[in-house]
Amino acid sequence: MSTETPRSSRFISRCLGTVALSTLVTLTAGCGGGGGGGSGDGGSSSGGNPSNQARFLFDCDLNGQTAQMTMDIEAVAGGGVTWGPGPNPDITGVIGTGSYTFYTAGEVISNTAYYTFTGENQFADFVDHTYNERFRVQWQEVPNGLNMIVNPFGPGPATHYCQLTDSYYL
């Protein structure tokens, strides 16, 4: 067994390591390296420049049932305005605030279930397409992956581990 960190793990660590996080989705802001076969020089796996969108692939354990999760993330920078002088000032510019909102979308597929989700920052709303039910999930970063905390506010929160298998810029 190799002790070298897989490229996708280095990628997620670079993306996650700079932000105090109980949220997985601080992934794409300022991530400097490609993952999953990427160039490793800050480019995407297709050789282009890093973007504000990335895809992460996970193998998840859903109470002993293996599932694959695909998560797309888009980082959108916050902005503020600058005002000109005078009693009725004009907007003279837009500046970045350094904050980001992270939008997620994806799916979880197993042999017996199919879920889709959309979310913002560390939360996502899931739809169970087998039983037509909705529920909320909280993402929590852990080494080499993340925990999905289903129904984090109750009743009965349940945690499922997802192992990162690949990642790349879109």
Buried (B, 14 or more C-beta within 10 A) or exposed (E): EEEEEBBBBBBBBBBBEEBEBEBBBBBBBEBEBBBBBBEBEEBBBEEEEBEBBBBBBBBBEBEEEEBBBBBBBBBBEEEEEEEEEEEEEEEEEEEEEEEBEBBBBBBBBBEEBEBBBEBEBBBBBBBBEEEEEEBBBBBBBEEBBBBBBBBBEEEEEEEBBBBBBBBBBB
